[in-house]
Every structure is written in C-alpha cells, then in structure tokens.
Amino acid sequence: MKTNPTPSTADELRAEIKRLKEEKNALIMAHYYQRDEIQEIADFIGDSLALARQAARTDADIIVMCGVHFMGETAKILCPEKTVLVPDPAAGCSLADSCDPAEFEKFVAAHPGHTVISYVNTSAAVKALTDIVVTSGNARQIVEKLPEDEKIIFGPDHNLGEYINSVTGRSMVLWNGACHVHDRFSLDKIAEMKREHPQAKVLVHPECRRPLQLIADKVGSTAALLDFASKDDAPEYIVVTESGILFEMRRKCPGKRFLAAPAEDAECQCNECDFMKLNTLRKVYEALRDGRHEIVVDEETARKAVRPIKRMLEMSE
C-alpha cells in the first residue's frame, strides 16, 4: 500500500491536510483566535455561536475543532454520531477552568428557584447543570427574552455577567470567573494608545472588565466587533480582545488599521491566549492522519448538556 511521505514544509502540510480532508470527509473548523496558519486552511471560521451552529448542521463525518477543549465538547454533544478531533488536547480554557462543576453545583443549590445560564466557555459537566447556554454574541438577547422578574444565575464570566446586568437592568447572581486574557487588559495603556491614535475607535469584548467597557465605541463578541469594523468608517481601531481576531479583521477590511490592545504586564504577550495558540498546522495534520485526540463525552453528561445548548440555538434564531 502506497503511503505519502511525511510533510516537512508548510506547503506540504497544507496539501496533505487538504488530501486527508477530502479522503475522510472531514471539516476543519477554527475560532477567530487561532493562529493565522490555521485560519487560512479552515473550512469555517467563527465565534463560539457560529461554530456551534455549523457543527449542528454539517454533513461531514469528522470535525476537526481548532479552538479549545470546550468547543470540541460542544461539537460532540451536538453531533454524537460524528468523530470530533482536537489538534491538541492541552488546549484548555482559563475561564472554563475557573468554574469547577462540583463547586458550581453547590452554588446553584445555594440559590434555589433560579434559572441557570452558563456561558458556552464551560465544561460539559457545567453545561449539564444549566438551563440555557449562551455566548457573548447572544447572551443579552436570550436574557431579555426571559421574564423581567425571573431570578437568574449567570456563570462563569463575571465581567460578561456584569455587562449583561448593566444593559438589561437585571440583577443576575454572578459566578466569579474570568478569562485570563480579557481580564488583564490595561485601561491606562489603552487610554495612552488612544491619545497616540485619536481617530481610532475602541472595540472591547464583554469579557473585559467594566472600566474598559465604559470607554469602548463598541462592546461585542468577536463576530460583532468584526461586523462593526467592516461597516464603520474609522481609519483605525484599538482591538481589546485576543489578538487572533486581527487576522480576519485585516482580511475583511484591508484599508483599515487594527491595533492590538496592550495588557497590564509588558513582559508577557497577555493579549494572546496560550491555549488557543497550542494548535498548529502539523497538529491538525496529525489529528487527521491518525484520528488523534478524539473528544469523548460521557453519555449521561451529554444527554443533560445538549438540552441547554439546543435551547440556546432555538432562542437565538
């Protein structure tokens, strides 16, 4: 049986990924925060909501989810009959890790009579304790569809929950979790950057702290920020979210300048998610070649977790 030589260059890796994808009826999905090289070869790029929707309707036999672990779990929960692979199983999520399922279950029990809304950036076990899953792109829309007097628990992202409370007038009970990237952006450094670029508009993800939201020209999910930039007429933008989104912003808006916002710690690349950047072209190739790093979700957990995910998809149509 003829075997293809192991690819050694980026061009050879891309060619082999394309061949394997066609041979195995595979779909490569990537989040906006992935490395440029992965966004370039992905069949579908999107935020968490778009990735969930695409996973639910694809006819591929294999999904290679280039993002972080909870995204692979979400795809597997929605498509239990499909094989879901992740390029690197160590690609976790600091926000999801900030919400331990056992502790969250105690938190829910301490607030009886509350509807439990969980951000999609959570483990399957936390989703199984949830009534409705949301993303940053549809959280406000879904909360506003609930009765005004409904008692709500929101977790795990405290910053996103605080933002939703501020724009809806709700008083949701918030779990105290955060994303290590979005929680570290520096207000002082962004203000200094704004003075250096007075024409630039400030685009802020709602996982950032409240003071940053208050100076924003636009607060929104990655998809919402991308849409705003593509329709707006400013020449420059200061982008306060994980810097991987700049690839798609520059691709869609070639005449505009996008500047990555600085973090508090000048010694680290804190505007990048180390977990997201673990995935590489070679790891995508190896996952496809060997069926490596398949996502498995316990059947009972998946049965409970799929209901709040499907409720989200229904409520955000």
Phi, psi and omega in degrees: 000130182286133176242144179282141178296151179294125181292143182240343180246166179298320180295319179293322177297315179298318180295318180291322177298317179297317181296312181296323180299315180290320182295323187254006183052057183252152177239129177260119180247140183222142173279157180300341183271001180288162176305151179306317184299330179278320177299328181294328184256359183289145174281333182213131178238137179189180173274185186299321180294312181296322178296319179296316180297316181295319179299323183291337185243000182289150175255014176290153176277330182232135172247124171258108185265106179266095181191232175237173194302319183296333178292321175295319177299316181299317178297319181292322179296320180283335184229066186298337182276351182262157173272124179246122181246149171239139182298323181220113182293346178279355179283085180266207183207122181297327179291313177299321180292340181282359182234088178291129184304317181295319179290323179293323177298320176295320179298316179296317180297331181283352180232069181296151178081011179257141169284132183261116176250123179243137174296148181298337179284062181216162177288164176300325181295323177287320177300327180293343178263008194249151174268320180218132172267145176226163170244173177295337181280339183231004184301313181298314181302316183289317178300319181291343177279346179275151179306144184299331182266007181289132177278132188227136165260135178233128178207166359263352189279110182293321181295315177296317179299320178295321177297314180297320175301318185292326184267346181250346184076012179278170176231057181297145174280126189251134169283143186267073176240164180201158173274131184294337178280304185292335183279356185249004178293144186263119177298315182297317182290326178290321177297320177295319178297321179295323177294325179284337181229072187297338180275350184285140172264149185258121181251121189235132174281142183290356171283352177281163181293157186305316180302326178289322176300324185288338179264000186284146167278335177211128171251129180183170176296171178303317179294321180292321178294320178297316179296317179300313182297325182288338182256342184277166185246011178290150180279337184222155178219136171263117190257113185255073173198181181303135193289352177300334180295339182297331178301311182287324177298315180291327179292318182278337183231068188296341181270002184245160181250131180240127185246128179285127180293145180276155176264173181295322184267107183290345183277347182236159176273067187283358173268010174240143176268114181300326180295313180300325185277359176293330181286136180225169177303315182297321180292325175296315179300314182293323178297317179291316183297316189253358187064036189279144173062055178285138177280130176234129177240129178310136187302317181292319176297316180297320180299319179284323185285333184291330183297310179292332177290315179294325177297321176300311182298322178292319183283344183255012177293000000 
